[in-house]
Amino acid sequence: MRTLRLTASILLVSLTLFPLSRANASCVQMSLKEQVATADVVGTGKITKINQPITGGSTITIELDTIYKGTPSNPVTIASDSGRTSRTSVDVNFQEGASYLFLLATQDNKNYTTNMCLGTRELTTEPITADEKMTLGAGTPAPAVTATPSGWDATMTAGFIALLAVALGVGAIKMTRKGRKAPRV
């Protein structure tokens, strides 16, 4: 009896001093209908790129093929891990090239976030059932993917324009100076 009390006391003190970490997070179970109601965007698509910097927090690029709710651009960027270096039990373990049912919440003006509590799941292991299709509805085809040339972005465009402006300015100055010189006698 004394051993049982001692063990219970140690367990109680341990839980008080060292509470369970967020890695053991869990969520309230909701029906798909409730998950869809709380999501800003619902759709299916594939992971095309996963960017995982060493500092933590990753961004996932997805190309949607069907949209059931919302009007996102295509591709969509998901901010994952919220800048954390550790993961929780409700984070989705995204795999590049895999297909998912995405239920996304708006994080800022251009990024979304998701986790298993919101309802996001891989479709290869758990396809959409007939009942879920009834809940989701027919959906609409996602807009065409708006792509930029590989490695070319707005910063590179601005840099190119600035370099071109400097080159034109130098050329104009040289031509102006050349026209002012008096002819040699």
PyMOL commands that set and color helices and strands:
alter all, ss='L'
color gray80, all
select helices_A, chain A and resi 2-17+22-24+32-38+81-83+130-136+154-180
alter helices_A, ss='H'
color red, helices_A
select strands_A, chain A and resi 41-51+58-69+76-80+99-106+111-113+121-122+140-141
alter strands_A, ss='S'
color yellow, strands_A
deselect
rebuild
show_as cartoon
